Amino acid sequence: MIIWKDILKPISIFVDVRSTIEAVIHHFADQNIDIVFVTEKGTLIGYCTKELLLNQISKASDLTQLIQYKNDILKVPQYSPVEFYHNVSLMIGINAKEEIVGYTTIEQARHHINELRLKDINLLLHGAGVGIVRTNVDYQIEFINETAENILGISSSFLLLRNYKTLLTNDKNLDKVLEGETLISVNSSINFKQISGNFYPLQVDGNITGLVHVFFSREVFEEAVQELDFVRNLNSDLQAVYASSQEQILVIDGSGRIIRVAGMFLKDFWKVETPEKIIGKNIDEFSKNNIFQPNVFDLCKKQKKKVTAIQDSAGSSRVWSVATPVYHEGKLEKVVVLSRDITQQSSSLKDQSEKDADQALHNRQEKNNKEKRLVYRSKKIEQLVIEIKRVAQFNSTILLEGESGVGKEVFAQKIHTASPRNNQAFVRINCGAIPENLIESELFGYEKGSFTGADKNGKAGLFEIANNGTLFLDEIGELPLNMQVKLLRVLQEREVTRIGGVRPLSINVRIITATNKDLREMVNQGDFREDLYYRLYVIPFRIPALNERKEDIFPLSIHFLEQFKQMYDIKKSFTPEAIEVLETYTWPGNVRELQNIVERLILLTEGEWIQREHVLKYLYGEVKKKKKQLFVLELMPLKEAVEELETQLIERGMQKYRTADKLSKVLGVSPATISRRIKKLK
Ligand SMILES: Nc1ncnc2c1ncn2[C@@H]1O[C@H](COP(=O)(O)OP(=O)(O)OP(=O)(O)O)[C@@H](O)[C@H]1O
């Protein structure tokens, strides 16, 4: 709201009503003013302007005549809002004590108010990047805001009073604006700058006094549209990939400059503490200084498509990255890189000697690719590895328990490689896979000619082969009872005698056994010897099911992907959405099932990318087809089996349908039943 005080001017000269024309002429000449105020006995009664005085002079016979004055004056409180009245040409502002504080002519007041309004609008529009130019009816520029100066690249001192019509180039007739027309969305150029905006007639008291041009830079506008487009694309990209907070999302502009980092920040990877330290830098800097390799931005730019790579950083960090290019009108606008850490948990806890040992181990593994790498990120496995490494130093017998496919054999190998025996043999035998009549000769060997069909030179048993090394007896629960006795004897006496032989050989073997059975229960049932059980159950470790350590699914998936890519010489990768499906599956077959699924996905899907739909099809598609079939892998008490089935149905169902209400419809029970069961499960 504009008040009178905002636009009042101070009164400089008062003259008495009895002043002569000559005296007033002196005032005008001496003070260089346009108006004098006329008083009578100290009270303001009127005013006399230069024009009025000149008029009097032209008609007066002599200059000693008294002045004439006008009295169309209105007194207004200085703090009241500006309003205009008919038949009044001059406003006098007064304060609360009725003292005169200033004046304004109506004409000046209107001009002032327009100016103030424009200033307000200007302030408002400045932030929005809108330029304003106002001209009079001769197209002379009378006002130009700061934004307009910036957009046009010309200062107001140059532009003021210049003819706007001749400076501007467009295909519209601006005279129409002065006739009262508004021109909308007109593209113009001035000083080689492209602008777009509207022309409005400027009306004062019903008269057109000029035009106002409100505009913005087309360049900036187009950038904003592109940005909007990009954000839209990015949003949908991010929506899809940003489901979990374990990802680092990097936005890099077309020149390689890092613009944004979202999600988690992989400090170990960048070797800096905060995202601010990398924002604004060129990604090239990091790869050139070998902070990490390869540079996925470069790959993406060169190949002009979405790429994926495993990036290793100078430290111990390793990430899996997918780089997606964003194009606008054929030009590379941005690259969005999504990365996930696949560094093994423990590496950050390792000291240098451990790292060296790991490197040595890795080199050996490279040579002997039969040896399997233990891949993990979960705290559970990290803890297990720490414990396993500790006991690996001693010769104690170790029992590995866990569901089928959890990786018991890989752990057995890990124990061996972490032990002082790591330069000796690691020998594995699957007790469930060898015919009963051959187990004995396999384990203990035989002398020449000891039985029909035997090698005529005789043969060393696995105990002998593993001497000084490690013997891994897998599926120990499958060992027949008679063999259990013999094994017990070997373990007690630490010597073996070949079949048909007489001389016992002393052996020094570290025994690791594994089972997916409940050995204690087998002892209770009389299927496993109690004395052997206690011999083997010296240091037991339970390997958790994959379902209990979901953090491992991602690095394992990438590990198998890389393994099979190499094995089959196929180029293929997962989309982040595909990974998400793998991570939410329950994996009843554990790591082995995951490994199989990855192999099938690599071999059987078309195209370079393994998509979400492919994974869904391989994980759930078949289940749908064989909808009504249930497979029982092993015998167990009925009550336990029913509970297990219920648990699996509810877990899988809740993952898919999210609410008890929806799931209840699929399972054909009431939502209350589902909720009760969920509570029980928790
Ligand atoms: N943590 C892991 N890192 C890498 N590979 C793994 C891991 N765990 C399991 N695997 C792989 O998964 C497959 C199954 O593992 P493994 O044979 O060790 O399981 P298991 O528990 O011994 O199974 P079973 O009880 O049926 O003998 C193997 O090919 C193994 O290499």
The ligand as a MOL file (V3000), in Angstrom:
LIG
                    3D

  0  0  0     0  0            999 V3000
M  V30 BEGIN CTAB
M  V30 COUNTS 31 33 0 0 0
M  V30 BEGIN ATOM
M  V30 1 N 30.1800 -67.0290 0.3790 0
M  V30 2 C 30.3560 -67.5850 -0.8060 0
M  V30 3 N 31.1400 -66.9810 -1.7150 0
M  V30 4 C 31.2950 -67.4940 -2.9320 0
M  V30 5 N 30.7180 -68.6190 -3.3520 0
M  V30 6 C 29.9340 -69.2580 -2.4930 0
M  V30 7 C 29.7270 -68.7830 -1.1720 0
M  V30 8 N 28.9070 -69.6130 -0.5450 0
M  V30 9 C 28.6240 -70.5860 -1.4130 0
M  V30 10 N 29.2450 -70.3950 -2.5800 0
M  V30 11 C 29.1140 -71.2160 -3.7890 0
M  V30 12 O 27.8350 -71.8240 -3.7460 0
M  V30 13 C 27.9050 -73.1780 -4.1000 0
M  V30 14 C 27.3960 -74.0290 -2.9550 0
M  V30 15 O 28.3070 -73.9240 -1.8840 0
M  V30 16 P 28.8360 -75.2310 -1.0740 0
M  V30 17 O 28.9270 -76.3830 -1.9770 0
M  V30 18 O 30.0150 -74.8170 -0.3260 0
M  V30 19 O 27.5930 -75.3880 -0.1390 0
M  V30 20 P 27.3810 -76.5170 0.9680 0
M  V30 21 O 26.8290 -75.8220 2.1470 0
M  V30 22 O 28.6430 -77.2830 1.1320 0
M  V30 23 O 26.2510 -77.3750 0.2820 0
M  V30 24 P 25.8810 -78.9250 0.5830 0
M  V30 25 O 25.4200 -79.0020 2.0180 0
M  V30 26 O 24.7760 -79.1650 -0.3730 0
M  V30 27 O 27.1250 -79.6810 0.3170 0
M  V30 28 C 29.3340 -73.4470 -4.4320 0
M  V30 29 O 29.5160 -73.3740 -5.8250 0
M  V30 30 C 30.0940 -72.3630 -3.7580 0
M  V30 31 O 31.2500 -72.0330 -4.4810 0
M  V30 END ATOM
M  V30 BEGIN BOND
M  V30 1 1 1 2
M  V30 2 1 2 3
M  V30 3 2 2 7
M  V30 4 2 3 4
M  V30 5 1 4 5
M  V30 6 2 5 6
M  V30 7 1 6 7
M  V30 8 1 6 10
M  V30 9 1 7 8
M  V30 10 2 8 9
M  V30 11 1 9 10
M  V30 12 1 10 11
M  V30 13 1 11 12
M  V30 14 1 11 30
M  V30 15 1 12 13
M  V30 16 1 13 14
M  V30 17 1 13 28
M  V30 18 1 14 15
M  V30 19 1 15 16
M  V30 20 2 16 17
M  V30 21 1 16 18
M  V30 22 1 16 19
M  V30 23 1 19 20
M  V30 24 2 20 21
M  V30 25 1 20 22
M  V30 26 1 20 23
M  V30 27 1 23 24
M  V30 28 2 24 25
M  V30 29 1 24 26
M  V30 30 1 24 27
M  V30 31 1 28 29
M  V30 32 1 28 30
M  V30 33 1 30 31
M  V30 END BOND
M  V30 END CTAB
M  END
